Amino acid sequence: MKKFYLALSMLAMATAFLTGCKSEDPTKFVLATYNIRFEGQGDYDNGNGWSTRRDYVSQLILFHDFDIFGTQEGLHNQLEDLKERLPGFDYIGVGRTDGKQEGEYAAIFYRTDMFEVLDHGDFWLSTDTEKPNVGWDAALPRICTWGKFRMKSNGFTFIYYNLHMDHIGVVARAESAKLILKRVTENPEKLPAILSGDFNIDQNNESFKLIDNSGIMSDSYRIADFKYITNGTYNGFSPASPSKDERIDHIFLTKDFHVYKYGVLTDVYYSETEDADGNKTRVARTPSDHFPVKIVIGVE
C-alpha cells in the first residue's frame, strides 16, 4: 500500500512538472506587459520583420505561461496573428487612430478558461477621453484599454488598465498618470486594479513617481518577493542593449495583490546572415525591441 501511495505522489509531481509547474493556488496568476513592436517595413529591411517575429513572440508567451497580459503597438493584423497562435486566448481593445481597427492598440490578452470579461472599454489619454485625439503636448494620440475581469476559479474581480504613454510629451505623461489614478480612485465599486504598459519613462522619472508614490498603486518591481532582471526593458532589437536597469515598461498594482516574482525576460532567437563572400554568421535577435515584463501575483 505504501508503494501505491508513493507511486501516486510521484505521478502527481511528474504531472505538475510536465504541465509547466503551474500553481494549484486559485488566487495566483501570471501577468505580463509586452510592447510587441508595430509592423513596419524598416524592420523587414533589418531582418526583424513581423512575419518572422510573430512565431517567437507567441512561443515566448506560451512557454512562460502568461495568463493575462497587456500589449502595446500591435496593429490589428498583428493581434489577429497572435490570437491564431495563442490557443485559448482572446483579447480586448481598439485602434487608437479611429477607435475601431486603425492604428496601434493597447490590447489586453487573456486566457478564456481562467478569466471572464464582465465589461470593457477604451479611453484616450487626453482632456477629451471619449474620442481619438492628441492630448496636451503629446506627439501622437494615445489610448488606454481597460477590462473588468472575474477569475473563474474563485470569483475574484478586478479592473485591468493597459496603456502606451507618449514618447515626447512631458506634460502628457504626467497628466496621463493623474488621469489613470483618478479612474482607479473614482471607480464606484472600488475594485482592485492593475495598470501595465509602455510608459516611455524609467523608474527615476517624476511621472513614474506620481503613480508609485501616490499611495494608490505601487510598482510591482519594488514590492516583489523575488526579482530577476539582468537588463532594462528596452533593447532596440539588440540583445546587447546598453539600457542596463532602466525600465520603461511597468506594472503597477493596488494593495490588493501580492507580487511573488518579477522578471524581465531577455529571450533571444538566432538567424543566419551571409556576406558578399558567402560567409555565414549566426546573429542573435530579440522578438521585439522591448523585453516583456512578467510577474506572478496573488490576491492578498
Short mmCIF file of the C-alpha atoms (twelve columns), coordinates in Angstrom:
data_MODEL
# 
_entry.id   MODEL 
# 
loop_
_atom_site.group_PDB 
_atom_site.id 
_atom_site.type_symbol 
_atom_site.label_atom_id 
_atom_site.label_alt_id 
_atom_site.label_comp_id 
_atom_site.label_asym_id 
_atom_site.label_seq_id 
_atom_site.Cartn_x 
_atom_site.Cartn_y 
_atom_site.Cartn_z 
_atom_site.pdbx_PDB_model_num 
ATOM 1   C CA . MET A 1   0.000   0.000  0.000   1 
ATOM 2   C CA . LYS A 2   2.863   2.386  0.814   1 
ATOM 3   C CA . LYS A 3   4.331   1.711  -2.621  1 
ATOM 4   C CA . PHE A 4   0.955   2.544  -4.162  1 
ATOM 5   C CA . TYR A 5   0.734   5.936  -2.428  1 
ATOM 6   C CA . LEU A 6   4.371   6.678  -3.238  1 
ATOM 7   C CA . ALA A 7   3.665   5.954  -6.892  1 
ATOM 8   C CA . LEU A 8   0.656   8.280  -6.818  1 
ATOM 9   C CA . SER A 9   2.756   11.011 -5.222  1 
ATOM 10  C CA . MET A 10  5.491   10.652 -7.812  1 
ATOM 11  C CA . LEU A 11  2.910   10.706 -10.599 1 
ATOM 12  C CA . ALA A 12  1.408   13.928 -9.264  1 
ATOM 13  C CA . MET A 13  4.845   15.545 -9.072  1 
ATOM 14  C CA . ALA A 14  5.679   14.464 -12.605 1 
ATOM 15  C CA . THR A 15  2.356   15.778 -13.901 1 
ATOM 16  C CA . ALA A 16  2.945   19.162 -12.261 1 
ATOM 17  C CA . PHE A 17  6.404   19.347 -13.822 1 
ATOM 18  C CA . LEU A 18  5.253   18.407 -17.300 1 
ATOM 19  C CA . THR A 19  2.391   20.903 -17.231 1 
ATOM 20  C CA . GLY A 20  4.749   23.764 -16.521 1 
ATOM 21  C CA . CYS A 21  4.586   23.715 -12.735 1 
ATOM 22  C CA . LYS A 22  1.507   25.914 -12.744 1 
ATOM 23  C CA . SER A 23  0.420   26.805 -9.247  1 
ATOM 24  C CA . GLU A 24  -2.594  24.980 -7.851  1 
ATOM 25  C CA . ASP A 25  -3.401  28.093 -5.804  1 
ATOM 26  C CA . PRO A 26  -6.533  29.555 -7.447  1 
ATOM 27  C CA . THR A 27  -5.601  33.058 -6.268  1 
ATOM 28  C CA . LYS A 28  -2.316  33.118 -8.238  1 
ATOM 29  C CA . PHE A 29  -1.819  34.022 -11.875 1 
ATOM 30  C CA . VAL A 30  0.851   35.229 -14.299 1 
ATOM 31  C CA . LEU A 31  0.549   38.788 -15.565 1 
ATOM 32  C CA . ALA A 32  2.782   40.491 -18.131 1 
ATOM 33  C CA . THR A 33  3.251   43.572 -20.273 1 
ATOM 34  C CA . TYR A 34  4.795   43.346 -23.725 1 
ATOM 35  C CA . ASN A 35  5.445   46.003 -26.357 1 
ATOM 36  C CA . ILE A 36  5.417   43.768 -29.429 1 
ATOM 37  C CA . ARG A 37  6.586   46.495 -31.873 1 
ATOM 38  C CA . PHE A 38  4.367   47.618 -34.742 1 
ATOM 39  C CA . GLU A 39  4.787   46.013 -38.141 1 
ATOM 40  C CA . GLY A 40  6.938   48.334 -40.279 1 
ATOM 41  C CA . GLN A 41  8.904   47.976 -43.489 1 
ATOM 42  C CA . GLY A 42  12.097  49.200 -41.862 1 
ATOM 43  C CA . ASP A 43  12.122  46.190 -39.561 1 
ATOM 44  C CA . TYR A 44  11.795  43.829 -42.535 1 
ATOM 45  C CA . ASP A 45  14.767  45.581 -44.129 1 
ATOM 46  C CA . ASN A 46  16.808  44.977 -40.959 1 
ATOM 47  C CA . GLY A 47  15.826  41.320 -40.571 1 
ATOM 48  C CA . ASN A 48  13.287  41.986 -37.804 1 
ATOM 49  C CA . GLY A 49  10.073  41.688 -39.797 1 
ATOM 50  C CA . TRP A 50  6.850   40.748 -38.043 1 
ATOM 51  C CA . SER A 51  6.324   37.666 -40.238 1 
ATOM 52  C CA . THR A 52  9.436   36.193 -38.581 1 
ATOM 53  C CA . ARG A 53  8.979   37.623 -35.112 1 
ATOM 54  C CA . ARG A 54  5.347   36.649 -34.582 1 
ATOM 55  C CA . ASP A 55  6.129   32.975 -34.015 1 
ATOM 56  C CA . TYR A 56  8.827   33.782 -31.458 1 
ATOM 57  C CA . VAL A 57  6.616   36.302 -29.653 1 
ATOM 58  C CA . SER A 58  3.790   33.776 -29.338 1 
ATOM 59  C CA . GLN A 59  6.118   30.928 -28.331 1 
ATOM 60  C CA . LEU A 60  7.667   33.121 -25.629 1 
ATOM 61  C CA . ILE A 61  4.212   33.905 -24.258 1 
ATOM 62  C CA . LEU A 62  3.195   30.247 -24.191 1 
ATOM 63  C CA . PHE A 63  6.480   28.968 -22.750 1 
ATOM 64  C CA . HIS A 64  6.451   31.490 -19.913 1 
ATOM 65  C CA . ASP A 65  2.833   30.661 -19.051 1 
ATOM 66  C CA . PHE A 66  1.290   34.117 -19.389 1 
ATOM 67  C CA . ASP A 67  -2.315  34.080 -18.172 1 
ATOM 68  C CA . ILE A 68  -3.240  37.695 -18.894 1 
ATOM 69  C CA . PHE A 69  -1.090  40.411 -20.439 1 
ATOM 70  C CA . GLY A 70  -1.141  43.876 -21.950 1 
ATOM 71  C CA . THR A 71  0.379   44.618 -25.346 1 
ATOM 72  C CA . GLN A 72  1.467   47.874 -26.909 1 
ATOM 73  C CA . GLU A 73  1.972   48.991 -30.544 1 
ATOM 74  C CA . GLY A 74  0.260   45.958 -32.068 1 
ATOM 75  C CA . LEU A 75  -1.733  46.643 -35.226 1 
ATOM 76  C CA . HIS A 76  -4.971  44.778 -35.875 1 
ATOM 77  C CA . ASN A 77  -3.384  42.162 -38.131 1 
ATOM 78  C CA . GLN A 78  -0.631  41.547 -35.569 1 
ATOM 79  C CA . LEU A 79  -3.146  40.932 -32.800 1 
ATOM 80  C CA . GLU A 80  -5.059  38.549 -35.019 1 
ATOM 81  C CA . ASP A 81  -1.781  36.742 -35.781 1 
ATOM 82  C CA . LEU A 82  -1.158  36.339 -32.054 1 
ATOM 83  C CA . LYS A 83  -4.685  35.178 -31.354 1 
ATOM 84  C CA . GLU A 84  -4.283  32.493 -34.014 1 
ATOM 85  C CA . ARG A 85  -1.043  31.331 -32.385 1 
ATOM 86  C CA . LEU A 86  -2.278  31.508 -28.780 1 
ATOM 87  C CA . PRO A 87  -4.942  28.799 -28.393 1 
ATOM 88  C CA . GLY A 88  -7.377  29.545 -25.608 1 
ATOM 89  C CA . PHE A 89  -6.694  33.304 -25.623 1 
ATOM 90  C CA . ASP A 90  -8.841  36.233 -26.677 1 
ATOM 91  C CA . TYR A 91  -8.247  39.984 -26.483 1 
ATOM 92  C CA . ILE A 92  -9.977  43.318 -25.987 1 
ATOM 93  C CA . GLY A 93  -9.014  46.706 -27.413 1 
ATOM 94  C CA . VAL A 94  -9.393  49.098 -30.350 1 
ATOM 95  C CA . GLY A 95  -7.070  51.053 -32.614 1 
ATOM 96  C CA . ARG A 96  -6.081  54.438 -31.281 1 
ATOM 97  C CA . THR A 97  -6.495  56.252 -34.624 1 
ATOM 98  C CA . ASP A 98  -10.214 55.678 -35.219 1 
ATOM 99  C CA . GLY A 99  -11.452 53.799 -32.148 1 
ATOM 100 C CA . LYS A 100 -12.040 50.738 -34.320 1 
ATOM 101 C CA . GLN A 101 -9.260  48.867 -36.126 1 
ATOM 102 C CA . GLU A 102 -6.987  51.624 -37.400 1 
ATOM 103 C CA . GLY A 103 -3.700  52.397 -35.687 1 
ATOM 104 C CA . GLU A 104 -1.847  50.888 -32.768 1 
ATOM 105 C CA . TYR A 105 -3.718  49.089 -29.980 1 
ATOM 106 C CA . ALA A 106 -3.080  48.792 -26.249 1 
ATOM 107 C CA . ALA A 107 -4.810  45.412 -26.251 1 
ATOM 108 C CA . ILE A 108 -5.240  43.020 -23.311 1 
ATOM 109 C CA . PHE A 109 -4.976  39.281 -23.982 1 
ATOM 110 C CA . TYR A 110 -6.419  36.794 -21.503 1 
ATOM 111 C CA . ARG A 111 -6.967  33.064 -21.071 1 
ATOM 112 C CA . THR A 112 -10.641 32.397 -21.617 1 
ATOM 113 C CA . ASP A 113 -10.624 29.337 -19.349 1 
ATOM 114 C CA . MET A 114 -9.311  31.441 -16.463 1 
ATOM 115 C CA . PHE A 115 -10.944 34.853 -16.871 1 
ATOM 116 C CA . GLU A 116 -14.381 36.169 -17.779 1 
ATOM 117 C CA . VAL A 117 -14.724 39.699 -19.180 1 
ATOM 118 C CA . LEU A 118 -17.590 41.420 -17.357 1 
ATOM 119 C CA . ASP A 119 -17.126 44.803 -19.019 1 
ATOM 120 C CA . HIS A 120 -14.503 46.619 -21.058 1 
ATOM 121 C CA . GLY A 121 -13.799 49.881 -22.838 1 
ATOM 122 C CA . ASP A 122 -11.219 52.332 -24.075 1 
ATOM 123 C CA . PHE A 123 -10.353 55.979 -23.463 1 
ATOM 124 C CA . TRP A 124 -7.805  58.406 -24.846 1 
ATOM 125 C CA . LEU A 125 -5.041  59.930 -22.769 1 
ATOM 126 C CA . SER A 126 -6.231  63.488 -23.240 1 
ATOM 127 C CA . THR A 127 -8.573  66.127 -21.855 1 
ATOM 128 C CA . ASP A 128 -11.180 64.607 -24.193 1 
ATOM 129 C CA . THR A 129 -11.110 60.933 -23.299 1 
ATOM 130 C CA . GLU A 130 -14.063 59.822 -25.421 1 
ATOM 131 C CA . LYS A 131 -12.717 60.063 -28.980 1 
ATOM 132 C CA . PRO A 132 -9.417  59.794 -30.871 1 
ATOM 133 C CA . ASN A 133 -7.343  62.931 -30.303 1 
ATOM 134 C CA . VAL A 134 -3.914  64.130 -29.203 1 
ATOM 135 C CA . GLY A 135 -3.652  65.159 -25.561 1 
ATOM 136 C CA . TRP A 136 -1.622  68.030 -24.075 1 
ATOM 137 C CA . ASP A 137 1.892   68.173 -25.613 1 
ATOM 138 C CA . ALA A 138 1.861   64.590 -26.940 1 
ATOM 139 C CA . ALA A 139 3.139   63.838 -30.437 1 
ATOM 140 C CA . LEU A 140 0.537   61.154 -31.152 1 
ATOM 141 C CA . PRO A 141 -2.904  60.026 -29.986 1 
ATOM 142 C CA . ARG A 142 -2.539  57.668 -27.015 1 
ATOM 143 C CA . ILE A 143 -5.094  55.171 -25.770 1 
ATOM 144 C CA . CYS A 144 -5.816  53.120 -22.663 1 
ATOM 145 C CA . THR A 145 -7.813  49.884 -22.841 1 
ATOM 146 C CA . TRP A 146 -9.477  48.576 -19.703 1 
ATOM 147 C CA . GLY A 147 -11.291 45.410 -18.766 1 
ATOM 148 C CA . LYS A 148 -13.272 44.278 -15.759 1 
ATOM 149 C CA . PHE A 149 -12.249 40.656 -15.258 1 
ATOM 150 C CA . ARG A 150 -13.514 37.892 -12.998 1 
ATOM 151 C CA . MET A 151 -11.418 34.844 -12.168 1 
ATOM 152 C CA . LYS A 152 -13.475 31.751 -12.905 1 
ATOM 153 C CA . SER A 153 -11.783 29.744 -10.153 1 
ATOM 154 C CA . ASN A 154 -12.817 31.916 -7.238  1 
ATOM 155 C CA . GLY A 155 -14.888 34.878 -8.442  1 
ATOM 156 C CA . PHE A 156 -12.176 37.452 -7.669  1 
ATOM 157 C CA . THR A 157 -12.939 40.561 -9.735  1 
ATOM 158 C CA . PHE A 158 -10.535 43.330 -10.745 1 
ATOM 159 C CA . ILE A 159 -10.001 46.079 -13.314 1 
ATOM 160 C CA . TYR A 160 -7.016  45.962 -15.636 1 
ATOM 161 C CA . TYR A 161 -5.798  49.130 -17.386 1 
ATOM 162 C CA . ASN A 162 -3.233  48.886 -20.190 1 
ATOM 163 C CA . LEU A 163 -1.693  51.857 -21.988 1 
ATOM 164 C CA . HIS A 164 1.133   53.303 -24.063 1 
ATOM 165 C CA . MET A 165 2.207   56.759 -22.917 1 
ATOM 166 C CA . ASP A 166 3.616   59.338 -25.295 1 
ATOM 167 C CA . HIS A 167 7.326   59.298 -26.119 1 
ATOM 168 C CA . ILE A 168 7.635   63.104 -26.421 1 
ATOM 169 C CA . GLY A 169 5.106   64.896 -24.241 1 
ATOM 170 C CA . VAL A 170 6.380   65.533 -20.716 1 
ATOM 171 C CA . VAL A 171 3.117   67.179 -19.671 1 
ATOM 172 C CA . ALA A 172 1.142   64.430 -21.428 1 
ATOM 173 C CA . ARG A 173 2.853   61.686 -19.428 1 
ATOM 174 C CA . ALA A 174 2.282   63.460 -16.122 1 
ATOM 175 C CA . GLU A 175 -1.361  64.190 -16.924 1 
ATOM 176 C CA . SER A 176 -1.866  60.623 -18.172 1 
ATOM 177 C CA . ALA A 177 -0.591  59.310 -14.830 1 
ATOM 178 C CA . LYS A 178 -3.021  61.563 -12.978 1 
ATOM 179 C CA . LEU A 179 -5.879  60.506 -15.254 1 
ATOM 180 C CA . ILE A 180 -5.322  56.813 -14.524 1 
ATOM 181 C CA . LEU A 181 -5.099  57.377 -10.776 1 
ATOM 182 C CA . LYS A 182 -8.343  59.364 -10.948 1 
ATOM 183 C CA . ARG A 183 -10.042 56.485 -12.790 1 
ATOM 184 C CA . VAL A 184 -8.853  53.990 -10.180 1 
ATOM 185 C CA . THR A 185 -9.960  56.037 -7.176  1 
ATOM 186 C CA . GLU A 186 -13.315 57.058 -8.681  1 
ATOM 187 C CA . ASN A 187 -14.332 53.525 -9.615  1 
ATOM 188 C CA . PRO A 188 -17.688 53.173 -7.844  1 
ATOM 189 C CA . GLU A 189 -17.058 49.518 -6.976  1 
ATOM 190 C CA . LYS A 190 -13.593 50.285 -5.540  1 
ATOM 191 C CA . LEU A 191 -12.268 47.191 -7.296  1 
ATOM 192 C CA . PRO A 192 -8.645  46.037 -7.105  1 
ATOM 193 C CA . ALA A 193 -6.761  47.491 -10.071 1 
ATOM 194 C CA . ILE A 194 -3.811  46.684 -12.297 1 
ATOM 195 C CA . LEU A 195 -2.025  49.121 -14.607 1 
ATOM 196 C CA . SER A 196 0.521   47.986 -17.197 1 
ATOM 197 C CA . GLY A 197 2.143   49.466 -20.253 1 
ATOM 198 C CA . ASP A 198 4.999   51.102 -22.059 1 
ATOM 199 C CA . PHE A 199 5.337   54.349 -20.131 1 
ATOM 200 C CA . ASN A 200 8.326   55.700 -22.104 1 
ATOM 201 C CA . ILE A 201 9.873   56.774 -18.794 1 
ATOM 202 C CA . ASP A 202 12.129  54.934 -16.385 1 
ATOM 203 C CA . GLN A 203 11.731  54.420 -12.660 1 
ATOM 204 C CA . ASN A 204 13.538  57.673 -11.836 1 
ATOM 205 C CA . ASN A 205 11.132  59.903 -13.752 1 
ATOM 206 C CA . GLU A 206 8.736   62.223 -11.958 1 
ATOM 207 C CA . SER A 207 5.710   60.876 -13.818 1 
ATOM 208 C CA . PHE A 208 6.611   57.345 -12.695 1 
ATOM 209 C CA . LYS A 209 6.858   58.600 -9.119  1 
ATOM 210 C CA . LEU A 210 3.436   60.230 -9.410  1 
ATOM 211 C CA . ILE A 211 1.997   56.715 -9.564  1 
ATOM 212 C CA . ASP A 212 4.400   54.806 -7.334  1 
ATOM 213 C CA . ASN A 213 4.301   57.408 -4.545  1 
ATOM 214 C CA . SER A 214 0.559   58.006 -4.825  1 
ATOM 215 C CA . GLY A 215 -0.458  55.576 -2.091  1 
ATOM 216 C CA . ILE A 216 -2.962  54.216 -4.627  1 
ATOM 217 C CA . MET A 217 -0.766  51.933 -6.750  1 
ATOM 218 C CA . SER A 218 2.741   50.515 -6.334  1 
ATOM 219 C CA . ASP A 219 5.468   49.440 -8.743  1 
ATOM 220 C CA . SER A 220 5.416   45.633 -8.905  1 
ATOM 221 C CA . TYR A 221 9.228   45.525 -9.110  1 
ATOM 222 C CA . ARG A 222 9.612   47.399 -5.842  1 
ATOM 223 C CA . ILE A 223 7.264   45.155 -3.874  1 
ATOM 224 C CA . ALA A 224 8.180   41.775 -5.416  1 
ATOM 225 C CA . ASP A 225 9.495   38.974 -3.192  1 
ATOM 226 C CA . PHE A 226 11.892  37.769 -5.902  1 
ATOM 227 C CA . LYS A 227 13.372  39.797 -8.765  1 
ATOM 228 C CA . TYR A 228 15.025  38.541 -11.950 1 
ATOM 229 C CA . ILE A 229 16.318  41.444 -14.011 1 
ATOM 230 C CA . THR A 230 19.553  41.363 -15.992 1 
ATOM 231 C CA . ASN A 231 18.736  44.236 -18.340 1 
ATOM 232 C CA . GLY A 232 16.388  47.140 -18.830 1 
ATOM 233 C CA . THR A 233 13.162  46.621 -20.756 1 
ATOM 234 C CA . TYR A 234 14.024  48.464 -24.000 1 
ATOM 235 C CA . ASN A 235 16.526  46.745 -26.289 1 
ATOM 236 C CA . GLY A 236 16.202  48.372 -29.729 1 
ATOM 237 C CA . PHE A 237 16.372  44.885 -31.316 1 
ATOM 238 C CA . SER A 238 19.810  44.390 -29.800 1 
ATOM 239 C CA . PRO A 239 20.424  41.594 -27.245 1 
ATOM 240 C CA . ALA A 240 23.456  43.583 -26.118 1 
ATOM 241 C CA . SER A 241 21.320  46.588 -25.268 1 
ATOM 242 C CA . PRO A 242 23.127  49.077 -23.003 1 
ATOM 243 C CA . SER A 243 19.956  50.080 -21.151 1 
ATOM 244 C CA . LYS A 244 21.098  48.262 -18.001 1 
ATOM 245 C CA . ASP A 245 18.493  48.668 -15.271 1 
ATOM 246 C CA . GLU A 246 16.389  51.377 -16.917 1 
ATOM 247 C CA . ARG A 247 12.831  50.087 -17.014 1 
ATOM 248 C CA . ILE A 248 10.303  51.889 -19.221 1 
ATOM 249 C CA . ASP A 249 7.732   49.068 -19.232 1 
ATOM 250 C CA . HIS A 250 5.958   48.856 -15.888 1 
ATOM 251 C CA . ILE A 251 3.222   47.082 -13.972 1 
ATOM 252 C CA . PHE A 252 1.530   48.867 -11.066 1 
ATOM 253 C CA . LEU A 253 -0.902  47.307 -8.600  1 
ATOM 254 C CA . THR A 254 -3.246  48.360 -5.856  1 
ATOM 255 C CA . LYS A 255 -2.591  46.952 -2.388  1 
ATOM 256 C CA . ASP A 256 -4.986  44.038 -3.024  1 
ATOM 257 C CA . PHE A 257 -2.216  41.994 -4.698  1 
ATOM 258 C CA . HIS A 258 0.926   40.229 -3.555  1 
ATOM 259 C CA . VAL A 259 3.849   40.007 -6.013  1 
ATOM 260 C CA . TYR A 260 5.717   36.725 -5.672  1 
ATOM 261 C CA . LYS A 261 8.034   37.095 -8.673  1 
ATOM 262 C CA . TYR A 262 9.120   39.825 -11.065 1 
ATOM 263 C CA . GLY A 263 11.211  39.239 -14.164 1 
ATOM 264 C CA . VAL A 264 12.409  40.903 -17.362 1 
ATOM 265 C CA . LEU A 265 12.503  38.130 -19.975 1 
ATOM 266 C CA . THR A 266 15.538  38.534 -22.220 1 
ATOM 267 C CA . ASP A 267 14.842  35.606 -24.572 1 
ATOM 268 C CA . VAL A 268 16.561  35.670 -27.977 1 
ATOM 269 C CA . TYR A 269 16.433  33.649 -31.197 1 
ATOM 270 C CA . TYR A 270 19.013  33.196 -33.943 1 
ATOM 271 C CA . SER A 271 19.094  33.716 -37.691 1 
ATOM 272 C CA . GLU A 272 21.809  33.319 -40.331 1 
ATOM 273 C CA . THR A 273 23.270  36.153 -42.380 1 
ATOM 274 C CA . GLU A 274 25.557  35.822 -45.367 1 
ATOM 275 C CA . ASP A 275 28.136  38.361 -46.579 1 
ATOM 276 C CA . ALA A 276 29.256  39.028 -50.162 1 
ATOM 277 C CA . ASP A 277 31.856  36.262 -49.941 1 
ATOM 278 C CA . GLY A 278 29.284  33.681 -48.863 1 
ATOM 279 C CA . ASN A 279 30.427  33.555 -45.264 1 
ATOM 280 C CA . LYS A 280 27.539  32.753 -42.924 1 
ATOM 281 C CA . THR A 281 27.152  34.146 -39.419 1 
ATOM 282 C CA . ARG A 282 24.598  33.371 -36.723 1 
ATOM 283 C CA . VAL A 283 23.002  36.530 -35.392 1 
ATOM 284 C CA . ALA A 284 21.147  36.793 -32.084 1 
ATOM 285 C CA . ARG A 285 17.842  38.636 -32.369 1 
ATOM 286 C CA . THR A 286 15.096  39.691 -29.983 1 
ATOM 287 C CA . PRO A 287 11.403  39.004 -30.710 1 
ATOM 288 C CA . SER A 288 10.641  42.711 -30.174 1 
ATOM 289 C CA . ASP A 289 12.512  45.934 -29.445 1 
ATOM 290 C CA . HIS A 290 11.238  45.629 -25.866 1 
ATOM 291 C CA . PHE A 291 11.676  42.777 -23.429 1 
ATOM 292 C CA . PRO A 292 8.446   41.668 -21.756 1 
ATOM 293 C CA . VAL A 293 7.930   42.062 -18.019 1 
ATOM 294 C CA . LYS A 294 6.372   39.072 -16.254 1 
ATOM 295 C CA . ILE A 295 5.099   38.900 -12.697 1 
ATOM 296 C CA . VAL A 296 3.484   36.163 -10.616 1 
ATOM 297 C CA . ILE A 297 0.823   37.647 -8.374  1 
ATOM 298 C CA . GLY A 298 -1.760  36.540 -5.872  1 
ATOM 299 C CA . VAL A 299 -4.698  38.049 -4.107  1 
ATOM 300 C CA . GLU A 300 -3.974  39.420 -0.651  1 
# 
